[in-house]
Every structure is written in structure tokens, then in C-alpha cells.
């Protein structure tokens, strides 16, 4: 278990005096301070957007089950066989003495528990955003291997071994064979196609802002940005690959990530 | 072509003096005044919700292509081979001298053209509702045959012949064999399962109203109500089957349909 480090960015000024610092369990990577989990990025964006004070506890994949056991936490999620599924993100909220896991459950909890903070489901859009999550998950199969490889190459050794053992049997190939050099151009085309479907949804906002609801940030944007973030961290913000991605669709993804930068 | 009949319900009072009556082309059924098209119901709900004056021109399936030809209209939609696809709903707006087809295109046109009327995409939710449409379309395969049969049994003879010839080759069976008496219970279970997935999205509104956004009607609700309407018209509002459907999920669908009744 790594050291707990303070993360709170004071841009939003939610009554810090009255709120005890939340502990946020995030997945470590080889880039200190930057996770390689789309799911934990969602919660980090959410906490920062709400201006809630928190500290991050960085964990590696094989540390997650022992962490739950040590804390005596029952996870929200279950495996297909019904047994508990221990995951990050998880938060501990000392104000309510609760542990909560599963990114969307955490987001809904924070909206309910801290109604004075900006909602990530504005105007009662929780159901619509759940549908957005389902619809866009169906876009993802063409980039599944690319995403897994993108994550793998940035994991610390303990997590890399764990991730490899967990994923390779169902993938039917080694991590190193997921994205071969001579496939990169085709894979980037597939990724552009996936983001093109997202662009078709975003373009419905009639150019009224960087977000799918125009100038109002929502959990839908956080889902998209968290996906993009893993590609950005893995490739590097100054890399040719990231520059290519952010050039697509009228620079929509560059503008989205820039709009969310203050909540990273 | 049937007679044009006035439909405008004066519940909403959008400046009727300044707006010429829109012509709304709808699909006739054996129940006068009630369409058997989920797509046209969407537009009828939308026009009534907006309080826009309109008259209905009822058409049968084989009359649609000749109608487009007579009016010289280029349809919005295309067949897979790229040739034009002539459909109802279509509207003619004499204020702008435009013909518009495809239900969601009509809805977006009416929102843009008549911004003083209530929007069916409130708070810039057009992209999220497009995602809702995609996600919920993926729920439908288990009830596809039931819906086709539900529509078929209420069509007038010219439309019934056309619909049979159009659909039976890809279905691989006769309309009469889609829903056999001894399958009804299992088919209703499938339908309940599909509506259960919709219920999971609606229940995210935290009980704040009959609509997916709580007390604010949107195109998402109109999509659901238009589907339900075909089942209601086909079975009959006093039928045991409709009573069973409206008893499901805490009477959610009864309450939704009741809330929308004034816009039928």
C-alpha cells in the first residue's frame, strides 16, 4: 500500500471545514499521480468537480482483495457466480462512516449525500445517462484489445502480472500480441470509428458547449473523458498518437479534455 | 387517400392565429383515429404536447410512395441500397413550406422552428435521448414478433397485404404463425422482461414523477409511450392483456400513459 497523499484542489470551495476528507482508493500506474483505470478516473473527476476534499490511497491490483478484507468491506459488485467482486474505485467517507465501491454507485451516493455540490446527473438525467452508458458500451468491442494493451503497458509489475493472469485466458493471446506494430494504423482507424459514434451523439448538442448537454458537465462526459484519459496517460500527452486522437472530429476530444482539465 | 380531419386539441394555447395548421400524415388502422405505427404516434404526441395546430391525413401503406411522388417530396430516409425510403410520419408545415419525414427529424425540426413551444429535448438532452433510443432498441428483439403481430391484426386490408408481403420473407413465417395461442403466456413474460429493463432506467428518476426525467416530459417518454400505445390500441384499453401490462412494475406504464393521455 502506498502512502496517502493529499489531492484536494481548492478550485471549488465546498465547505471544507465541515467535511472530513474522503479516502479515495485508486489504481497506481508507472506515471505517479495518474491512474490507468477508466473506472477510478470517473470518481476522481467527480470528486474534483464537486470540490469535495479527498486523499488518494494508491493500490496495486493484487492488494485490492486484502484491502477489502482488512477493512471488513462488503463490495457492491458480484462476480457472475455470485461471489463478491472487490474493485477500485472505492471511497471511504468518514462523515457517514461508509465504504462505497462501483463508480456510478459512488457518483449517485455523492450526489445524494452532498446535494449542495454540483450534480453529475443534472436535471434528473440519471436514467438517460444510464442509457448513454449502455449505448456507448456497445460501441467499444472494436477497441477492447487496444484499451487492454494501453492499460497493461503502464501498470507496475505487481498489477501487470495480476492483469495478465486475469485477462489472457479469455483473450486467448498474450498481452504483447494484442497490438502489433503493423496493426497500429488499422487499430487507430477502429478507434476513430468508435469516437465517431460518440461524436454523432455529442454533435446533437447544437454546438452549445464542450459537453453532451452543451455547457453543463454530466457523468456522460466523465465516462468519455475517463476512457480518453487512459489513452492520454499511456501514450503521453505530447505523443504523436495523442495528437492524432485529439485532432479528430473537429478537435472535439481535445476541447472536452481541456474543459475537464481542472478536475483531473 | 382518406379525408383530412382536424385533430388540434386546444389544451396548449400556442399562438394559433399566427401558425397555419400543419398537415400530419399518419398510418390508418381498423380503429378510426388510432394509428398502428409507433413512429407516427411519436409525432402525434409531440404536436399535441407543443400545442401546434394540425390536421391528420390518414394513409395506408401502399399509398405512401404515390403520396411522395404526387407531392414531389424527397424522403429523409434511405434504404440499405441507397434508394429513397418513403415513410410516415411525414408533416407538411405551410409556415415554412417544408415537408419533413422521420419522427426524430420532425421532432428536432419542431423544437427549432417553434422555440416558444415546450421542447421534447429539454436541457439540451438530444444526445442523451439519442443514446436512450439506441440502448432501448437493443432491448427489443425478444418482443419483435409480438409487436409485428400486434400491428398486423389491426391494419386495414390494403396495408395488411402490403405489410405481409414486406415482412414475411425476412421473418420466415406467416403473420398468423408469429403468435400462437399457446405461446401467449411466454411472450407476455418476454414483454415484461423488456419493460423491466426500461423500468430499471425509469427508476433512476428517484420517484420524482412519471417521466424518465421526473416531472419533465421528453422524447424518451414519447418513444416508450408510442410503443405501448400500439399494444393498447391492438389489445383494447379494456382488455385483460392491457390490464396485465399496466399492472407491471408498480403500475409505472399505467401512470405514464395516463400522464400522456392529454397529448394523444
Contacts between the chains, C-beta under 8 A, distances in Angstrom:
chain1	res1	chain2	res2	distance
A	122	B	123	7.2
A	123	B	122	7.1
A	123	B	123	4.4
A	123	B	125	7.6
A	123	B	213	6.4
A	123	B	216	7.2
A	124	B	205	5.6
A	124	B	206	7.3
A	124	B	208	6.0
A	124	B	213	4.6
A	124	B	214	4.1
A	124	B	216	7.1
A	125	B	123	7.6
A	125	B	125	6.6
A	125	B	128	6.2
A	125	B	213	6.5
A	126	B	204	3.9
A	126	B	205	6.8
A	126	B	206	7.4
A	127	B	132	7.9
A	127	B	201	4.2
A	127	B	202	5.8
A	127	B	203	7.7
A	127	B	204	3.9
A	127	B	205	5.6
A	127	B	212	4.4
A	127	B	213	7.5
A	127	B	220	7.9
A	128	B	125	6.2
A	128	B	128	4.2
A	128	B	129	6.4
A	128	B	131	7.3
A	128	B	132	5.4
A	128	B	201	7.8
A	128	B	212	6.2
A	128	B	213	7.0
A	128	B	218	8.0
A	128	B	220	6.4
A	129	B	128	6.4
A	130	B	200	7.7
A	130	B	201	5.5
A	130	B	204	5.7
A	131	B	128	7.3
A	131	B	131	5.4
A	131	B	132	4.0
A	131	B	134	7.9
A	131	B	135	4.1
A	131	B	136	6.7
A	131	B	201	5.7
A	131	B	220	7.8
A	132	B	127	7.9
A	132	B	128	5.4
A	132	B	131	4.0
A	132	B	132	7.4
A	132	B	135	7.5
A	134	B	131	7.9
A	134	B	135	4.1
A	134	B	138	7.5
A	135	B	131	4.1
A	135	B	132	7.5
A	135	B	134	4.1
A	135	B	135	4.2
A	135	B	138	7.8
A	136	B	131	6.7
A	138	B	134	7.5
A	138	B	135	7.8
A	138	B	138	6.6
A	200	B	130	7.7
A	201	B	127	4.2
A	201	B	128	7.8
A	201	B	130	5.5
A	201	B	131	5.7
A	202	B	127	5.9
A	203	B	127	7.7
A	204	B	126	3.9
A	204	B	127	3.9
A	204	B	130	5.7
A	205	B	124	5.6
A	205	B	126	6.8
A	205	B	127	5.6
A	206	B	124	7.4
A	206	B	126	7.4
A	208	B	124	6.0
A	212	B	127	4.4
A	212	B	128	6.2
A	213	B	123	6.4
A	213	B	124	4.6
A	213	B	125	6.5
A	213	B	127	7.5
A	213	B	128	7.0
A	214	B	124	4.1
A	216	B	123	7.2
A	216	B	124	7.0
A	218	B	128	7.9
A	220	B	127	7.9
A	220	B	128	6.4
A	220	B	131	7.8
